[in-house]
Amino acid sequence: MQRMTKQRQAVFAELTRVPDFRSAQQIFEDLHKQGHKVGLATVYRNLQALADGRDVDVLRSIDGESLFRVCHSSTHHHHLVCRNCGHTEEIELETTEKWIHDIASTHGFTAVEHSVELFGLCQTCSASAADDKGPAGTQSSQDAQ
């Protein structure tokens, strides 16, 4: 880990406090609620420094926004993210890794880097969505009102 300035310590502590991926804006707002005097640009810089040091994971949301959280794995991995609640599972995609490297090799590429993130509904959100529907996928009486 790099030198931890007071501001970087605050950003890292906030990331540690909440296990979900969050945007720089969300982290900035939470830091301000806690009384930290740190600018949004400083939050972005510190998040980037932590990402460069591989202390945090970064992924792009479906909207293209960078999201951050403390990295729990020291090996290359990907994420399966619930687009409703943000629940995230770290996953390994061995078959996909081989496929990516085979394609790169076929085209003469080496030292290939990639990012694969999968977005869907977690089991809890899927069940909740199913509960909101009536028989055969119709709207529940509450939705119809």
Summary of the structure (lengths in Angstrom):
residues: 145
radius of gyration: 19.3
end to end distance: 54.3
largest distance: 59.7
contacts: 342
relative contact order: 0.12
helix: 44%
strand: 19%
